[in-house]
Amino acid sequence: EAMELVNLGSGEEKKEIKIGVLLEASIKERVVELLREYVDIFAWSYQDMPGLDPQIVEHHLPLKPECPPVKQKLRRTHPDMALKIKEE
């Protein structure tokens, strides 16, 4: 579905969200109005989320020290499939 960027912040401060283009104009206006009313509830940056435990929000791969990671060779897609991927 096609998306439209809507800025909920001021001119200097960008707080952009994406809304579907296929929504009716009246519904879109009501959704944007509701989001602007509650704009202070959303976290727009990491600074807006103080006190988060890094163990919860950081991705960690548990690797064994005796087993070094192995780099796999590059796998190419079929040329026809590569065109379809680029289109998407």
N, C-alpha and C positions, 0 to 999 in steps of 0.2 A: 504494500500500500504506500502511496506517496505521502510524504510528511512535510509539514510546514514548520519552520522555526518561529517561535514566539518569544520575545524578550519580556520577562516579567520584572526586570530591574530598571534602573534609571539609565540614562544615556551613557554615563561613565561606567556604571557597574552592570555587567552583563549577567543575567540569570536566564539562560535560554532553555526552553523546553521544546519538544516536538509534538505536534498535534496532527492527526490525520486530516488530509485535504478533503476527504469525502464527507466529513461532518457537515450537517446543515449549519448555515450561518448563525441562526439563533442559538443552537446548542453550543457551537464553538464559542460564541460570545459569553454564554453563561459559564462554560468551563474555564475560560481565561479569567473571567471575573472572580470565580471561586478560587482559582490558584493564586491570583494577586492578593486576595484577602488573606490567604494562609501562606504567603511567600516566606514568612519567617520560620515556618516549621521545617522546611526542607534544608538539608545540608548541601551547600553549593561548593564547598571546598573542605579539605582536611582540617583546616582551622575551625570550622564550624562543628567539629566532632571531638571536643576535648575529652580526655579521660577514657578513650577506647584502649582496651588491652591489646597490645601488639600481637599476642599469641592468638587472638581471635581473628584479627583482620589481615594478618600477613600469611601469604602462601608459603608453605614449607614442604620440601621434598625430603623425606627421610632416607638418606643414602647411607649405605654401609661404607666405612672408610676403606675396607679391604677390596671393595669392588668399584673401581673407577668408572665414571660414566663413559659410554661408548657413543661416538658420533656416527650416526647412520648416514649412508649415502643419500644424495638427493634423488627423490623420486619424481620423475616427470609425468605429467598427465598427457593423455592423447591430444593431439592438436585440435580435434573437433571439440573435445570437452573443454580445453583451455579457452576457446572462443566463447563458449557458453558461460564459463566462470567469469571472464572479463565483462560480459554483458551485465551479469548480476551485480 
